[in-house]
Amino acid sequence: MGYALLVLGVLVCSATFGGWIWLNAHGCGTGCNDFRLRWEDTEALAVFIPPFIAGAVLTLAGAGTILSHRRK
């Protein structure tokens, strides 16, 4: 179960970060020469931060489960 949580957490974090990059690239439009991640966009961050935190919690829970079973 620990490995499933770990993989799911990494996938959620990766998909969230990929979505953030895609949003910034899409918002830039065509012909953008100064593409950068806009961390000051609080409206978008309000959507992307909760799933990223959930993915981090899943990853930590999976790692904790794996480590606790190895100690026994």
MDTraj code that builds the backbone (N, CA, C; nanometers):
import mdtraj as md
import numpy as np

residues = "MET GLY TYR ALA LEU LEU VAL LEU GLY VAL LEU VAL CYS SER ALA THR PHE GLY GLY TRP ILE TRP LEU ASN ALA HIS GLY CYS GLY THR GLY CYS ASN ASP PHE ARG LEU ARG TRP GLU ASP THR GLU ALA LEU ALA VAL PHE ILE PRO PRO PHE ILE ALA GLY ALA VAL LEU THR LEU ALA GLY ALA GLY THR ILE LEU SER HIS ARG ARG LYS".split()
xyz = np.array([
    [0.0819, -0.1196, 0.0000],
    [0.0000, 0.0000, 0.0000],
    [0.0865, 0.1264, 0.0000],
    [0.2029, 0.1185, 0.0639],
    [0.2923, 0.2329, 0.0702],
    [0.3424, 0.2748, -0.0668],
    [0.3750, 0.1760, -0.1506],
    [0.4238, 0.2083, -0.2845],
    [0.3141, 0.2727, -0.3689],
    [0.1904, 0.2272, -0.3511],
    [0.0789, 0.2867, -0.4255],
    [0.0593, 0.4328, -0.3851],
    [0.0668, 0.4598, -0.2547],
    [0.0535, 0.5983, -0.2081],
    [0.1682, 0.6847, -0.2592],
    [0.2874, 0.6296, -0.2567],
    [0.4051, 0.7036, -0.3027],
    [0.3922, 0.7393, -0.4509],
    [0.3565, 0.6415, -0.5322],
    [0.3432, 0.6647, -0.6768],
    [0.2285, 0.7613, -0.7050],
    [0.1163, 0.7434, -0.6357],
    [0.0023, 0.8329, -0.6566],
    [0.0376, 0.9767, -0.6183],
    [0.1088, 0.9936, -0.5074],
    [0.1491, 1.1271, -0.4651],
    [0.2426, 1.1936, -0.5643],
    [0.3390, 1.1171, -0.6154],
    [0.4320, 1.1727, -0.7145],
    [0.3567, 1.2086, -0.8426],
    [0.2619, 1.1253, -0.8833],
    [0.1832, 1.1560, -1.0034],
    [0.0984, 1.2813, -0.9854],
    [0.0371, 1.2960, -0.8687],
    [-0.0450, 1.4153, -0.8427],
    [0.0414, 1.5408, -0.8434],
    [0.1573, 1.5347, -0.7777],
    [0.2475, 1.6507, -0.7761],
    [0.2981, 1.6833, -0.9166],
    [0.3334, 1.5803, -0.9922],
    [0.3833, 1.6023, -1.1283],
    [0.2756, 1.6599, -1.2186],
    [0.1550, 1.6067, -1.2093],
    [0.0448, 1.6573, -1.2921],
    [0.0102, 1.8010, -1.2545],
    [0.0132, 1.8315, -1.1266],
    [-0.0161, 1.9681, -1.0823],
    [0.0892, 2.0660, -1.1320],
    [0.2162, 2.0295, -1.1176],
    [0.3224, 2.1175, -1.1649],
    [0.3191, 2.1295, -1.3172],
    [0.2914, 2.0194, -1.3864],
    [0.2778, 2.0244, -1.5326],
    [0.1623, 2.1136, -1.5755],
    [0.0518, 2.1067, -1.5020],
    [-0.0619, 2.1944, -1.5312],
    [-0.0290, 2.3401, -1.5086],
    [0.0502, 2.3668, -1.4063],
    [0.0926, 2.5048, -1.3783],
    [0.1796, 2.5582, -1.4922],
    [0.2725, 2.4766, -1.5385],
    [0.3584, 2.5172, -1.6505],
    [0.2746, 2.5363, -1.7766],
    [0.1815, 2.4435, -1.8023],
    [0.0959, 2.4547, -1.9205],
    [0.0118, 2.5820, -1.9145],
    [-0.0427, 2.6137, -1.7972],
    [-0.1237, 2.7350, -1.7832],
    [-0.0415, 2.8588, -1.8135],
    [0.0805, 2.8637, -1.7629],
    [0.1659, 2.9796, -1.7884],
    [0.2058, 2.9879, -1.9348],
    [0.2338, 2.8748, -1.9966],
    [0.2696, 2.8750, -2.1384],
    [0.1490, 2.9132, -2.2240],
    [0.0319, 2.8626, -2.1893],
    [-0.0896, 2.8939, -2.2646],
    [-0.1283, 3.0407, -2.2464],
    [-0.1114, 3.0923, -2.1268],
    [-0.1440, 3.2319, -2.0997],
    [-0.0499, 3.3281, -2.1691],
    [0.0692, 3.2791, -2.1996],
    [0.1672, 3.3627, -2.2666],
    [0.1274, 3.3872, -2.4126],
    [0.0582, 3.2931, -2.4715],
    [0.0163, 3.3062, -2.6108],
    [0.1285, 3.2691, -2.7060],
    [0.1077, 3.2962, -2.8305],
    [0.2102, 3.2640, -2.9299],
    [0.3073, 3.3784, -2.9428],
    [0.4301, 3.3461, -2.9682],
    [0.5322, 3.4477, -2.9888],
    [0.5869, 3.5083, -2.8611],
    [0.5733, 3.4381, -2.7513],
    [0.6229, 3.4900, -2.6240],
    [0.7716, 3.4586, -2.6109],
    [0.8505, 3.5603, -2.5909],
    [0.9948, 3.5407, -2.5777],
    [1.0412, 3.5366, -2.4329],
    [0.9572, 3.5785, -2.3400],
    [0.9986, 3.5828, -2.2000],
    [0.9107, 3.4942, -2.1132],
    [0.8978, 3.3671, -2.1525],
    [0.8161, 3.2731, -2.0758],
    [0.8769, 3.2527, -1.9375],
    [0.7950, 3.2684, -1.8351],
    [0.8393, 3.2429, -1.6986],
    [0.7182, 3.2025, -1.6160],
    [0.7430, 3.1351, -1.5056],
    [0.6347, 3.0959, -1.4167],
    [0.5928, 3.2169, -1.3340],
    [0.4673, 3.2483, -1.3374],
    [0.4163, 3.3675, -1.2709],
    [0.3654, 3.3306, -1.1312],
    [0.4563, 3.3358, -1.0344],
    [0.4224, 3.2991, -0.8975],
    [0.3355, 3.4051, -0.8300],
    [0.3257, 3.5225, -0.8869],
    [0.2433, 3.6276, -0.8269],
    [0.0960, 3.6151, -0.8646],
    [0.0596, 3.5193, -0.9494],
    [-0.0787, 3.4997, -0.9918],
    [-0.1542, 3.4223, -0.8838],
    [-0.2110, 3.4951, -0.7878],
    [-0.2735, 3.4306, -0.6719],
    [-0.4019, 3.3564, -0.7077],
    [-0.4716, 3.3976, -0.8130],
    [-0.5934, 3.3268, -0.8521],
    [-0.5611, 3.1861, -0.9007],
    [-0.4582, 3.1728, -0.9809],
    [-0.4198, 3.0408, -1.0309],
    [-0.3560, 2.9567, -0.9209],
    [-0.2760, 3.0202, -0.8366],
    [-0.2131, 2.9456, -0.7278],
    [-0.3168, 2.8890, -0.6317],
    [-0.4284, 2.9572, -0.6135],
    [-0.5341, 2.9078, -0.5265],
    [-0.5912, 2.7762, -0.5787],
    [-0.5814, 2.7545, -0.7082],
    [-0.6291, 2.6298, -0.7681],
    [-0.5211, 2.5218, -0.7651],
    [-0.3963, 2.5596, -0.7811],
    [-0.2890, 2.4615, -0.7946],
    [-0.2236, 2.4206, -0.6623],
    [-0.2270, 2.5035, -0.5619],
    [-0.1611, 2.4714, -0.4353],
    [-0.2287, 2.3543, -0.3621],
    [-0.3619, 2.3492, -0.3481],
    [-0.4221, 2.2369, -0.2743],
    [-0.3906, 2.0981, -0.3314],
    [-0.4001, 2.0754, -0.4633],
    [-0.3637, 1.9416, -0.5103],
    [-0.2146, 1.9122, -0.4953],
    [-0.1314, 2.0148, -0.5033],
    [0.0118, 1.9918, -0.4836],
    [0.0396, 1.9502, -0.3390],
    [-0.0266, 2.0145, -0.2444],
    [-0.0105, 1.9774, -0.1042],
    [-0.0649, 1.8366, -0.0802],
    [-0.1794, 1.8048, -0.1408],
    [-0.2355, 1.6700, -0.1266],
    [-0.1392, 1.5651, -0.1828],
    [-0.0772, 1.5944, -0.2957],
    [0.0208, 1.5018, -0.3525],
    [0.1419, 1.4858, -0.2632],
    [0.1853, 1.5946, -0.2017],
    [0.2988, 1.5863, -0.1098],
    [0.2638, 1.5034, 0.0136],
    [0.1411, 1.5201, 0.0643],
    [0.0976, 1.4412, 0.1802],
    [0.0899, 1.2933, 0.1437],
    [0.0365, 1.2620, 0.0262],
    [0.0316, 1.1222, -0.0186],
    [0.1719, 1.0638, -0.0326],
    [0.2628, 1.1418, -0.0883],
    [0.4004, 1.0951, -0.1042],
    [0.4643, 1.0683, 0.0314],
    [0.4473, 1.1596, 0.1247],
    [0.5038, 1.1400, 0.2584],
    [0.4385, 1.0228, 0.3310],
    [0.3083, 1.0060, 0.3136],
    [0.2397, 0.8926, 0.3767],
    [0.2903, 0.7607, 0.3184],
    [0.3091, 0.7570, 0.1881],
    [0.3619, 0.6360, 0.1255],
    [0.5032, 0.6064, 0.1715],
    [0.5872, 0.7074, 0.1768],
    [0.7253, 0.6876, 0.2224],
    [0.7276, 0.6451, 0.3689],
    [0.6425, 0.7045, 0.4500],
    [0.6348, 0.6665, 0.5911],
    [0.5886, 0.5231, 0.6092],
    [0.4918, 0.4808, 0.5286],
    [0.4435, 0.3435, 0.5353],
    [0.5522, 0.2454, 0.4941],
    [0.6235, 0.2777, 0.3889],
    [0.7318, 0.1901, 0.3424],
    [0.8405, 0.1790, 0.4485],
    [0.8800, 0.2928, 0.5046],
    [0.9867, 0.2912, 0.6061],
    [0.9441, 0.2194, 0.7343],
    [0.8176, 0.2350, 0.7734],
    [0.7731, 0.1689, 0.8953],
    [0.7662, 0.0169, 0.8788],
    [0.7357, -0.0295, 0.7575],
    [0.7319, -0.1753, 0.7341],
    [0.8721, -0.2330, 0.7226],
    [0.9678, -0.1548, 0.6809],
    [1.1060, -0.2043, 0.6692],
    [1.1714, -0.2199, 0.8055],
    [1.1269, -0.1414, 0.9024],
    [1.1875, -0.1474, 1.0364],
    [1.1437, -0.2715, 1.1125],
    [1.0304, -0.3283, 1.0756],
    [0.9776, -0.4439, 1.1494],
    [1.0443, -0.5719, 1.1101],
])
top = md.Topology()
chain = top.add_chain()
for i, resn in enumerate(residues, 1):
    res = top.add_residue(resn, chain, resSeq=i)
    for name in ("N", "CA", "C"):
        top.add_atom(name, md.element.get_by_symbol(name[0]), res)
traj = md.Trajectory(xyz[None], top)
